[in-house]
Amino acid sequence: MELESDSGTLSLGQKFSLIFTSPSRVFTELERNHSWLAALLVISLVSLAATLPLLSKIKHMAS
């Protein structure tokens, strides 16, 4: 199976939306352009946003 190759680069928004539908395309783009820092930042922010609402429940269960 061959991936489609685009001559342009993907924007941050395109990378974020494609990570759910075509992750191999996003990872190929990250490997080609070495712009992994933006992707890491997005993943970190999403993880933090998912964790913050659960912190009080985690603290309650730990004590």
Secondary structure, DSSP 8 states (H G I E B T S, - for coil): ------SS---HHHHHHHHHH-HHHHHHHHHHH--HHHHHHHHHHHHHHHHGGGHHHHHHHH-
